[in-house]
Amino acid sequence: MLVNNNIYMLENLFHPKSIAIVGASSDKEKIGNIILRNIKATYQGKIYPVNNKASTIENLVAYKSLKDIGEPVDLVIVCIPREGVPSIMEDIGSIGTKAAVIITSGFREIDEEGIKLEGQIYEIAKKYGIRFIGPNTMGFTTPAFNATFAYADVKVGNIAIVAQSGGMGAYMLDWAQRTKTGLSYFVSLGNQTDLNEIDIFEFLAEDVNTSAIFTYLEGVADGNRFLNALPNITKKKPVVFIKGGVGKYGAQAVKTHTGSIAGSIELFRAAVKTVGGILVDNLDDFLNMIKIIQSDEKYLKDILIITNSGGHGVLTTDEIERQSLNLVSLTEETNAALRKILPVQSFPKNPLDLSGDATSSRYKQALDIVKDLECTKLVLVQSLAIVSCTEVAKVLIKYKGKRVIGVLMGSDSESALRILSSYGIPAYSFPEDAVKILKYFTEMKSPLIKFRTSEPISGAEEIIKNKKFLNDEEAFKLMELYGIRVPEWGVVTNLEEAKKLAAKIGFPVVMKVSSDQPIHKTEIGGVILNVEEKEVESAFNTLISKAPRVMIQQQLNGVEVFIGGLNDPAFGPAVLTGPGGIYVEVLKSISYGLSPVSEDEALEMLKNSKVYALLSARKRNYNIASTVRVLTRISKMIEDLNIKEMDINPLIVNEKNAYATDIRIVF
């Protein structure tokens, strides 16, 4: 069923009745020839090579132009030098074709002329209603044909791969061929001048041949659309992401690779989590995830380890703890049954050590007893003289549907892995890989749609009007408007005012510079703590020499927390938190959330950033609920007021409340 006009338009792209290849060549080393041969070997429809110098190519009649074909063409594939592409796009429009793939590279990823040409291509396509992939793409494959210049002969399956990088896509196609992993679609996105990753995801979400989507992205074309569209897609099938350009130099490389903006990996991680996707750390994890997704089983974070090696069981237990998963406890009834099949030197516990003399029969006996337990059964086998990986693999296939995962180690592990793979049972060479993949799989969240509305609190717009940044006094007033507690405070410009205000607040006090511009006060010696009455004059004189005003605050004790906010170019308003004070940049234990943040999301952010542990350590009973409220209100403030960047550092949290003590806000 087609859910929107965009998906209908993509029917011509992915299910064409005829294909023309502009730039088709007789030279077998040229891309135009490789693509033509791939299409000819796999496609059942009409094929029209287009080359103004040849009459036949690969035993097919060749045409000098698209207009010479004289019959309807559903899809045109373009692989000619970049200067000729705009003219070909005009020809595509004039013959009524509505779908194209531009293989040609050398556009915005290269130079200013490339940017200009890419703009022309887009405008021509828009004029004629043409939807196209690319430029700078290696093409795509479908269950019906291969329209790439890769040599991989991939079997048909139910996994779709969408890659922004052609080279990465070629690697994945090669991997799929080597491992006999079946693909429904492979799509190389290229520069995404027209069709982007969301367009392709929406098509694949409705495709009956696809059960899961795996995607390599370097940047997101439209952050708001990503946040709005992906939840509807992940409700239908899993979407697994790997992102390039996560480091400083990687981000620079992305700009010259596809012309994308890489963006913050942490904000991307928050976005993927929000929409119900899975983000993995590296290519190994990405490919390993395919195994567990293809199995179509609901694996759980509660794990039972079954092994014939106590050492492997210990290492696996360590990794389960590192990944915050759980070892399941066995009931006395299960233990009693296991005692009957275990040798005298083994005890029924988790990890379940079947002993080094375990045969495949003992594995079967153990699995018969535990197969219906509500947990993941992680079955480890080290091949020994008495048992082989292949023998145990043949046992495991009988427990398909019982949440079984194999870890096979030994000389025959490769053949055992292939056996389990053919039956759709996830299998790995190392227990750490299996546990990490389980972590990704079990942490997948239900998707959320972020409904964003700007509704500033009364009085807030007056404070920020025509401001590029707020001074301390303005920032504190804004906090109070949004219901965020601040310590008793005041700003003074002379010593007499300072003495009176400090006495009114009560000693000891905190004194700090109050600048017209946002600054890091501690870096210029602009904060003095524990100021007693006799020290006010000295502190004031020190600070007034550094700034036009001095702020005096009530001194508070508690845990220092960092709360930040920003407006991301891709994903919009976001909030972040972590340990505060001088530790925010040292520990770098920061958690991100996209605005608006709910109280449940805020609490999870505190737990992920270790702030929750700081507030609850040693039975402190510090006010976690108030900290949660600050996060939710700051997330709304950033959205309401279009704040470019802000931080509260520190937010001091104690038993009574959470107090913003130092604030920087930039517009």
C-alpha positions in Angstrom: 0.0 0.0 0.0 1.4 3.4 -1.0 1.4 5.8 1.9 2.2 9.1 0.1 2.9 10.6 -3.3 6.7 10.4 -2.7 6.5 6.6 -2.5 4.4 6.5 -5.6 7.0 8.5 -7.5 9.8 6.1 -6.4 7.9 3.2 -8.0 9.4 4.3 -11.4 12.8 4.5 -9.9 12.9 1.0 -8.2 10.4 -0.8 -10.4 10.9 0.5 -13.9 9.6 -1.2 -17.0 12.4 0.3 -19.1 15.9 1.7 -18.4 18.2 4.0 -20.4 21.9 4.3 -19.6 23.3 7.6 -20.8 27.1 7.2 -21.2 26.9 3.5 -21.9 30.2 2.3 -23.3 31.8 -0.6 -25.1 35.0 -0.1 -23.0 34.7 -2.8 -20.2 36.8 -0.7 -17.8 34.4 2.3 -17.9 31.5 2.7 -15.4 29.0 3.1 -18.3 29.9 -0.4 -19.5 29.9 -2.1 -16.0 26.5 -0.7 -15.2 25.1 -1.7 -18.5 26.4 -5.3 -18.1 25.1 -5.5 -14.6 21.6 -4.4 -15.7 21.7 -6.7 -18.7 22.6 -9.7 -16.6 19.8 -9.1 -14.0 17.0 -7.0 -15.6 14.0 -8.4 -17.5 12.7 -5.1 -19.0 13.7 -3.0 -21.9 17.3 -1.7 -21.9 18.4 1.3 -24.0 22.1 2.2 -24.1 22.7 5.8 -25.1 26.0 6.8 -26.8 26.4 9.3 -29.6 29.3 7.4 -31.2 28.1 3.7 -31.1 25.4 1.8 -32.9 25.5 -1.3 -30.7 26.9 -1.9 -27.2 27.0 -5.3 -25.5 24.9 -6.7 -28.4 22.1 -4.1 -27.7 21.0 -1.4 -30.1 22.5 1.9 -29.0 20.9 5.3 -29.4 22.5 8.7 -30.0 20.2 10.5 -27.6 17.3 9.9 -25.3 15.0 11.5 -27.8 16.0 8.9 -30.5 14.6 6.0 -28.4 11.0 6.9 -29.4 9.5 4.8 -26.6 8.6 5.5 -23.0 11.6 5.3 -20.6 10.8 4.9 -16.9 14.4 5.3 -15.5 17.5 7.0 -16.9 20.9 6.3 -15.5 23.5 9.1 -16.2 27.2 8.4 -16.2 28.9 11.1 -18.3 31.2 14.0 -17.4 29.6 16.6 -15.1 29.5 19.4 -17.6 27.0 17.4 -19.8 24.6 16.4 -17.0 22.4 19.5 -17.0 21.7 19.1 -20.8 20.9 15.4 -20.2 18.5 16.4 -17.4 16.7 18.6 -19.9 16.4 15.7 -22.3 15.1 13.5 -19.5 12.4 16.0 -18.8 11.5 16.5 -22.4 10.8 12.8 -23.0 8.6 12.6 -19.9 10.8 10.4 -17.7 10.3 11.0 -14.0 13.1 9.0 -12.4 16.9 9.3 -12.8 20.2 8.2 -11.2 23.2 10.5 -11.6 26.3 8.4 -11.2 28.6 11.3 -12.2 30.8 12.8 -9.4 32.6 16.1 -9.2 29.9 18.4 -8.0 29.5 20.2 -4.6 31.9 17.8 -3.0 34.7 19.2 -5.3 34.5 23.0 -6.0 32.4 26.1 -6.7 31.7 25.1 -10.3 30.4 21.7 -9.0 28.1 23.6 -6.6 26.8 25.7 -9.5 26.2 22.6 -11.8 24.5 20.7 -9.0 22.1 23.6 -8.5 21.3 23.7 -12.2 20.5 19.9 -12.1 18.1 20.4 -9.2 16.3 23.3 -10.8 15.8 21.4 -14.0 14.6 18.3 -12.2 12.1 20.4 -10.2 10.8 22.1 -13.4 10.0 18.7 -14.9 9.0 16.8 -11.8 12.0 14.4 -12.0 13.0 12.6 -8.8 16.6 11.5 -8.8 19.4 9.8 -6.7 22.8 11.4 -6.7 24.9 12.9 -8.1 28.1 11.1 -6.9 26.4 7.8 -6.4 27.3 4.2 -7.3 23.6 3.4 -8.0 21.3 0.8 -6.4 20.2 -2.8 -6.5 16.7 -4.2 -6.1 15.3 -7.8 -5.9 14.9 -7.5 -9.7 18.2 -5.9 -11.0 21.6 -4.5 -10.2 22.1 -0.9 -11.4 25.5 -0.3 -9.8 29.1 -0.4 -11.0 30.0 -3.0 -8.3 30.8 -6.5 -9.3 29.1 -8.1 -6.3 26.6 -10.8 -7.1 24.4 -10.6 -4.0 21.6 -13.0 -3.2 18.1 -11.7 -2.6 17.0 -11.4 1.0 15.2 -9.1 3.4 17.8 -6.6 4.6 18.1 -3.2 2.9 21.3 -1.2 3.0 21.3 2.6 2.4 24.8 4.2 2.3 25.8 7.8 1.8 29.3 6.6 0.7 29.8 4.7 -2.5 33.0 3.1 -1.2 31.3 2.0 2.0 28.4 0.7 0.0 30.8 -1.3 -2.2 32.4 -2.9 0.9 28.9 -3.8 2.2 27.9 -5.4 -1.1 31.1 -7.4 -1.1 30.6 -8.4 2.5 27.0 -9.5 1.7 28.3 -11.7 -1.2 31.1 -13.3 0.9 28.8 -14.1 3.9 25.8 -15.0 1.7 23.7 -12.4 3.4 20.5 -11.7 1.4 19.6 -8.1 0.5 16.3 -6.7 -0.6 17.7 -3.3 -1.7 21.1 -1.5 -1.7 20.9 2.3 -2.3 23.9 4.6 -2.6 22.6 8.0 -1.7 25.4 10.2 -3.0 25.0 14.0 -2.5 21.3 13.7 -1.9 20.5 16.8 -4.0 17.0 15.6 -4.5 16.1 12.2 -2.9 17.6 11.9 0.6 17.8 9.1 3.2 14.3 9.8 4.5 12.7 9.4 1.1 14.4 6.0 0.7 13.5 4.9 4.3 9.9 5.7 3.7 9.8 3.6 0.5 11.6 0.7 2.2 9.2 1.0 5.2 6.4 0.0 2.9 8.3 -2.5 0.9 7.2 -6.1 1.5 10.6 -7.5 0.6 12.4 -5.6 3.4 12.3 -6.5 7.1 15.0 -4.1 8.3 17.0 -1.1 7.2 20.7 -0.7 7.8 22.2 2.7 6.9 25.6 4.4 6.8 25.3 8.2 7.0 27.8 11.0 7.2 25.2 13.8 7.7 21.4 14.3 7.9 19.8 16.2 5.1 16.8 17.5 7.1 16.9 17.1 10.9 13.3 18.1 11.5 12.0 15.7 8.8 14.3 13.0 10.4 12.7 13.5 13.8 9.1 13.6 12.4 9.3 10.7 9.8 11.6 8.1 11.5 9.2 7.2 14.3 6.6 6.0 11.8 9.3 4.0 10.0 10.9 2.3 13.1 7.4 1.3 14.3 7.2 -0.9 11.2 10.8 -2.3 11.0 14.2 -1.8 12.7 16.6 0.9 11.4 20.2 0.5 12.3 22.7 3.4 11.9 26.4 3.8 11.6 27.7 7.4 11.3 30.9 8.7 9.7 32.5 12.0 10.5 32.2 11.7 14.3 35.6 13.1 15.1 37.2 16.5 14.2 39.2 15.2 11.2 36.4 12.8 10.2 34.0 15.7 10.0 36.4 17.7 7.8 36.7 14.7 5.5 33.0 14.4 5.2 32.8 18.0 3.8 35.0 17.0 0.9 33.4 13.6 0.5 29.7 14.3 0.1 29.4 17.9 0.9 27.4 17.2 4.1 27.6 18.7 7.5 28.6 15.9 9.8 27.1 17.4 13.0 27.6 16.3 16.6 27.7 12.5 17.1 26.1 12.9 20.5 23.2 14.8 19.2 22.9 12.3 16.4 22.9 9.6 19.0 20.1 11.4 20.9 18.1 11.8 17.7 18.4 8.1 16.8 17.4 7.1 20.3 14.4 9.4 20.2 13.1 8.0 16.9 13.5 4.4 18.0 16.6 3.5 15.9 19.8 1.7 16.8 23.2 3.5 16.5 26.3 1.3 16.5 29.9 2.3 17.1 31.8 0.7 14.3 31.5 -1.4 11.1 32.0 -4.7 12.9 29.0 -3.9 15.1 27.0 -2.8 12.1 27.5 -6.0 10.2 27.1 -8.1 13.4 23.7 -6.5 14.0 22.4 -7.9 10.7 22.7 -11.4 12.2 20.5 -10.6 15.2 18.0 -8.5 13.3 17.6 -11.2 10.6 16.8 -13.8 13.2 13.5 -12.0 13.9 13.5 -13.1 17.6 12.9 -10.9 20.6 16.1 -11.3 22.6 16.1 -10.2 26.2 18.8 -8.4 28.4 18.5 -11.3 30.9 21.1 -13.8 29.9 21.9 -17.4 30.7 25.5 -18.5 29.7 25.9 -22.1 28.7 29.6 -23.1 28.1 32.1 -25.9 28.1 34.9 -23.6 29.3 34.8 -21.9 32.7 37.3 -19.3 31.6 35.1 -18.2 28.6 32.1 -18.1 31.0 34.0 -15.7 33.3 35.0 -13.4 30.5 31.5 -13.3 29.2 30.2 -12.5 32.7 32.6 -9.6 32.8 31.4 -8.2 29.5 27.7 -8.6 30.5 28.4 -6.5 33.6 30.3 -3.9 31.5 27.4 -3.6 29.1 24.8 -3.3 32.0 23.0 -6.5 31.1 21.8 -9.1 33.5 22.7 -12.7 34.4 19.4 -14.5 35.0 18.9 -16.5 38.2 17.9 -20.1 37.9 15.0 -21.5 39.9 15.5 -24.5 42.2 13.3 -26.6 39.9 15.7 -25.8 37.0 18.8 -26.5 39.2 17.4 -29.9 40.2 16.9 -30.9 36.6 20.4 -29.7 35.6 22.0 -31.7 38.5 20.8 -34.9 36.8 22.7 -34.2 33.6 25.9 -32.5 34.9 29.0 -34.3 36.0 29.9 -34.3 39.7 32.5 -31.6 39.3 29.9 -29.1 37.8 27.2 -27.2 39.7 24.0 -25.7 38.3 24.5 -21.9 38.2 24.9 -19.1 35.8 27.3 -19.3 33.9 26.3 -22.9 33.4 29.6 -24.7 33.0 28.9 -28.1 31.3 32.6 -29.0 31.9 35.4 -29.7 29.5 34.2 -33.2 28.8 30.8 -32.0 27.5 29.6 -33.5 24.3 27.0 -32.2 21.9 24.6 -34.5 23.7 25.1 -32.7 27.0 24.5 -29.4 25.3 21.2 -30.8 24.0 20.2 -32.1 27.5 20.9 -28.7 29.0 19.0 -26.8 26.3 16.0 -29.1 26.7 15.9 -28.1 30.4 16.3 -24.3 29.9 14.8 -23.7 26.4 11.6 -22.2 27.8 13.2 -19.8 30.3 12.4 -16.1 29.7 15.9 -15.2 28.8 18.6 -15.1 26.1 20.6 -18.3 26.0 24.1 -17.5 25.1 25.7 -20.8 24.1 29.5 -20.9 24.0 31.5 -23.8 22.7 35.3 -24.1 22.6 36.1 -27.0 20.2 38.0 -29.7 22.0 39.0 -33.3 21.2 35.6 -34.5 22.6 33.3 -31.9 20.9 33.4 -29.7 17.8 31.7 -26.4 17.0 29.9 -28.0 14.1 28.4 -30.7 16.3 27.0 -28.1 18.7 25.8 -25.9 15.9 23.7 -28.9 14.6 22.2 -29.1 18.1 21.4 -25.4 18.3 19.4 -25.3 15.0 16.7 -27.4 16.8 16.2 -24.5 19.2 15.4 -21.8 16.7 12.7 -19.6 18.3 14.1 -20.1 21.8 16.2 -17.0 22.0 19.5 -18.9 21.3 22.7 -17.2 20.3 25.9 -19.1 19.4 29.5 -18.2 20.2 31.7 -20.7 18.3 35.5 -20.9 18.9 37.9 -23.4 17.4 39.3 -24.8 14.2 35.9 -25.6 12.7 34.2 -22.4 13.8 33.7 -21.0 10.3 31.7 -23.9 9.1 29.7 -23.9 12.3 28.9 -20.2 11.9 27.7 -20.9 8.3 25.4 -23.6 9.6 23.7 -21.3 12.2 23.5 -18.4 9.7 21.7 -20.6 7.2 19.0 -21.3 9.9 18.8 -17.6 11.0 20.4 -18.1 14.4 22.8 -15.3 15.3 26.4 -16.7 15.8 29.6 -14.9 16.6 33.3 -15.8 17.0 33.8 -14.0 20.3 31.5 -13.7 23.4 32.2 -9.9 23.7 30.7 -9.4 20.2 27.6 -11.3 21.1 27.1 -9.4 24.4 27.7 -6.0 22.7 25.1 -6.8 20.0 22.6 -7.8 22.7 23.2 -4.5 24.4 22.3 -2.6 21.2 19.3 -4.8 20.5 17.8 -4.6 24.0 18.3 -0.9 24.4 16.2 -0.1 21.4 13.4 2.3 22.6 9.9 2.9 21.5 9.9 5.9 19.1 8.9 9.3 20.2 7.7 12.2 18.0 8.9 15.6 19.3 6.0 18.2 19.1 7.7 21.6 19.1 5.8 24.8 19.8 7.3 28.2 20.7 5.3 29.6 23.6 7.5 32.0 25.6 6.5 32.7 29.2 5.1 36.2 29.7 7.9 38.7 30.2 10.6 36.6 28.7 10.6 38.2 25.3 11.0 41.6 26.8 14.2 40.5 28.6 15.8 39.1 25.5 14.6 41.6 22.9 17.4 42.7 20.5 20.0 40.9 22.7 22.9 38.9 21.4 23.6 37.7 24.9 22.3 38.3 28.5 24.2 39.8 31.4 24.0 38.1 34.8 21.1 40.2 36.0 19.0 39.4 32.9 19.9 35.8 32.9 18.8 35.3 36.6 15.5 37.1 35.9 14.9 34.7 33.0 15.6 31.7 35.2 13.0 33.0 37.8 10.4 33.5 35.0 10.8 29.8 34.0 10.5 28.6 37.5 14.2 27.7 38.0 15.5 28.4 41.5 18.4 30.7 42.0 20.2 31.6 45.2 19.5 34.9 46.8 21.4 37.4 44.7 22.1 41.0 43.8 24.4 43.1 41.6 26.4 46.1 43.0 28.8 48.7 41.6 30.3 50.2 44.8 31.7 49.0 48.1 28.9 50.4 50.3 26.3 48.5 48.2 28.4 45.4 48.4 28.6 45.5 52.2 24.8 46.1 52.6 23.8 43.4 50.2 26.2 40.8 51.7 24.9 41.5 55.1 21.3 41.2 53.9 22.0 37.8 52.2 24.0 36.5 55.2 27.5 35.2 55.5 29.4 33.5 54.0 28.6 34.7 50.5 29.9 34.2 47.0 31.2 37.2 45.1 31.9 37.1 41.4 32.5 39.5 38.5 29.4 40.6 36.6 30.3 41.3 33.0 28.4 42.7 30.0 29.5 39.7 28.0 29.5 35.9 28.7 32.8 34.9 30.2 34.3 31.9 32.0 34.6 33.6 35.4 36.9 31.1 37.0 39.4 31.4 34.2 40.0 35.1 35.0 39.9 34.7 38.8 36.5 36.1 38.9 34.9 34.0 41.6 35.6 34.2 45.3 33.9 31.7 47.7 33.3 31.7 51.4 33.5 35.5 51.8 33.0 36.6 55.4 32.1 40.1 56.5 35.7 41.3 57.1 36.7 40.0 53.6 34.0 41.8 51.6 36.1 44.9 50.9 39.1 43.0 49.7 37.0 40.7 47.5 35.1 43.6 46.0 38.2 45.6 45.1 39.7 42.5 43.4 36.6 41.8 41.4 35.6 45.4 40.4 39.0 45.7 38.7 38.1 42.9 36.3 34.5 43.9 35.5 32.1 46.8 35.8 29.8 45.1 38.4 30.0 42.6 41.1 27.4 39.9 41.8 26.9 38.7 45.4 25.1 35.4 46.0 24.0 33.2 48.9 26.7 30.5 49.4 25.2 27.1 48.8 26.5 23.6 49.4 25.7 20.5 47.3 26.6 18.6 44.1 27.7 20.7 41.2 25.8 19.8 38.0 26.2 21.1 34.4 23.1 22.0 32.4 23.6 23.2 28.8 21.6 24.0 25.8 22.1 24.7 22.1 20.3 25.0 18.8 21.8 22.4 16.5 21.8 23.2 12.7 20.4 19.7 12.0 18.2 18.7 14.9 17.2 22.1 16.5 17.0 22.8 20.2 18.7 20.3 22.5 19.7 20.1 26.2 22.6 18.4 27.8 23.8 17.5 31.3 26.8 16.1 33.2 29.0 16.6 36.3 29.5 20.4 36.7 32.0 22.9 37.8 35.6 22.4 36.6 34.8 18.7 35.8 32.5 19.3 32.9 35.3 19.5 30.3 37.6 17.0 32.2 35.2 14.1 32.7 33.2 14.7 29.5 30.4 12.5 30.9 27.6 14.3 29.0 24.2 13.1 28.0 22.1 14.8 25.4 18.3 15.1 24.8 16.3 16.8 22.1 13.8 19.4 23.1 11.2 19.2 24.5 12.5 16.8 27.1 10.0 14.9 29.2 10.6 14.1 32.9 11.2 10.5 32.0 13.8 11.5 29.4 15.4 13.9 31.8 15.8 11.2 34.4 17.4 8.9 31.9 19.8 11.7 30.9 20.8 12.1 34.6 21.5 8.3 34.8 23.4 8.2 31.6 25.7 11.1 32.5 26.5 9.8 36.0 24.7 12.8 37.6 22.1 10.5 39.1 24.9 8.5 40.8 26.4 11.7 42.2 23.1 12.9 43.6 22.2 9.6 45.2 25.7 8.4 46.4 26.2 7.6 50.1 22.4 8.0 50.7 22.7 11.8 50.1 19.1 12.0 49.1 19.8 15.2 47.1 16.8 16.6 45.2 16.8 14.6 41.9 13.2 15.7 41.1 14.2 19.4 41.1 17.1 18.6 38.8 14.8 16.8 36.4 12.5 19.8 36.4 15.4 22.2 35.6 16.3 20.0 32.5 12.7 20.0 31.2 12.3 23.7 31.7 15.6 24.6 30.1 14.7 22.4 27.1 11.5 24.4 26.7 13.3 27.7 27.2 15.7 27.0 24.4 12.8 26.1 22.1 10.7 29.1 23.2 13.3 31.8 22.8 15.5 30.4 20.0 18.6 30.4 22.2 21.7 29.7 20.3 23.8 28.4 23.2 23.6 28.5 27.0 24.9 26.8 30.1 24.3 26.7 33.8 27.5 25.8 35.5 27.1 25.0 38.2 23.6 24.1 39.0 24.0 23.3 42.8 21.8 20.5 44.0 21.2 19.7 47.6 18.5 18.2 49.8 16.2 21.3 49.4 16.3 22.1 45.7 18.4 22.7 42.6 19.8 26.2 42.1 21.2 27.9 39.0 24.3 29.8 40.3 26.1 30.8 37.1 24.4 31.3 33.8 25.5 32.2 30.2 23.0 32.7 27.4 23.9 33.6 23.8 21.4 34.3 21.0 
